């Protein structure tokens, strides 16, 4: 038996005032800093994307130096977190997962080096 898959209905975004959009931008930048300090790279990237989306709707741009600094902190801390995770997984005998975590740590460390060059 065949089933026809229907596309899920897309929920329209609510109409927001400029003040509400600016508040979303500010909150997301604040959370990006928190995630960066924790080494939560995916969380940091997600909220930065949201901040960029709403800043574009406002016709403004975020300070690229501030965003770069947030990303540098996030990737640097994320590399440490992933390296620690790789060691834990290796000790637990989970070699494949350990290798994946180590690759992410290396990727994050490389990202930090690239971001340093953009600030220089």
C-alpha positions as CSV (number, residue, x, y, z in Angstrom):
1,X,0.0,0.0,0.0
2,X,1.3,3.4,-0.9
3,X,0.9,6.5,1.2
4,X,1.0,10.0,-0.2
5,X,3.2,12.2,2.0
6,X,2.0,15.8,2.3
7,X,4.3,18.6,3.0
8,X,3.7,19.9,6.5
9,X,1.9,23.1,6.7
10,X,4.4,25.9,7.3
11,X,3.5,28.1,10.2
12,X,3.8,31.8,9.3
13,X,6.1,33.9,11.4
14,X,4.3,36.3,13.7
15,X,4.4,40.0,12.8
16,X,6.9,41.5,15.1
17,X,7.6,45.1,15.8
18,X,11.1,46.5,15.3
19,X,11.6,46.7,19.1
20,X,10.6,43.0,19.4
21,X,13.0,42.0,16.6
22,X,15.8,44.0,18.2
23,X,15.1,42.3,21.5
24,X,15.4,38.9,19.7
25,X,18.7,40.0,18.2
26,X,20.1,41.2,21.6
27,X,18.9,38.0,23.4
28,X,20.4,35.7,20.8
29,X,23.8,37.5,21.0
30,X,23.6,37.2,24.8
31,X,22.9,33.4,24.5
32,X,25.7,33.1,21.9
33,X,28.2,34.4,24.4
34,X,26.9,32.0,27.0
35,X,27.1,29.0,24.6
36,X,30.6,30.1,23.4
37,X,31.9,30.2,27.0
38,X,30.4,26.7,27.6
39,X,32.0,25.4,24.4
40,X,28.6,24.5,22.9
41,X,29.4,25.3,19.3
42,X,26.1,24.1,17.8
43,X,24.1,26.2,20.2
44,X,26.3,29.2,19.5
45,X,26.0,28.9,15.8
46,X,22.2,28.4,16.0
47,X,21.5,31.5,18.0
48,X,24.0,33.6,15.9
49,X,22.1,32.6,12.8
50,X,18.8,33.7,14.4
51,X,20.4,37.0,15.4
52,X,21.7,37.5,11.9
53,X,18.3,36.7,10.4
54,X,16.5,39.3,12.5
55,X,19.2,41.9,12.1
56,X,18.8,41.6,8.3
57,X,15.0,42.1,8.7
58,X,15.8,45.2,10.7
59,X,18.1,46.4,7.9
60,X,21.0,46.5,10.4
61,X,24.2,44.5,10.5
62,X,25.8,43.0,13.6
63,X,29.3,44.1,14.5
64,X,31.5,41.6,12.6
65,X,34.4,41.9,15.1
66,X,32.1,41.1,18.0
67,X,30.7,38.1,16.2
68,X,34.2,36.9,15.3
69,X,35.3,37.2,18.9
70,X,32.3,35.2,20.1
71,X,33.0,32.5,17.5
72,X,36.7,32.4,18.5
73,X,35.8,31.8,22.1
74,X,33.1,29.2,21.2
75,X,35.4,27.2,18.9
76,X,38.3,27.4,21.3
77,X,36.2,26.2,24.2
78,X,34.5,23.7,21.9
79,X,37.8,22.2,20.9
80,X,38.7,21.6,24.5
81,X,35.3,20.1,25.2
82,X,35.5,17.8,22.2
83,X,39.1,16.8,23.0
84,X,38.0,15.9,26.6
85,X,35.1,14.0,25.2
86,X,37.4,12.1,22.8
87,X,39.6,11.0,25.7
88,X,36.6,9.8,27.7
89,X,35.2,7.8,24.8
90,X,38.6,6.3,24.1
91,X,38.9,5.2,27.7
92,X,35.4,3.6,27.4
93,X,36.6,1.7,24.4
94,X,34.4,3.6,22.0
95,X,37.0,4.1,19.3
96,X,34.8,5.3,16.4
97,X,33.0,7.9,18.6
98,X,36.4,9.0,20.0
99,X,37.8,9.5,16.5
100,X,34.7,11.6,15.6
101,X,35.1,13.8,18.6
102,X,38.8,14.2,18.0
103,X,38.0,15.3,14.4
104,X,35.5,17.8,15.6
105,X,38.1,19.1,18.1
106,X,40.6,19.5,15.3
107,X,38.0,21.2,13.1
108,X,37.2,23.7,15.8
109,X,40.9,24.4,16.5
110,X,41.4,25.1,12.8
111,X,38.4,27.4,12.8
112,X,40.0,29.4,15.6
113,X,43.1,29.9,13.5
114,X,41.1,31.1,10.5
115,X,39.2,33.5,12.7
116,X,42.4,34.9,14.2
117,X,43.5,35.8,10.7
118,X,40.3,37.7,10.0
119,X,40.9,39.9,13.1
120,X,44.5,40.6,12.3
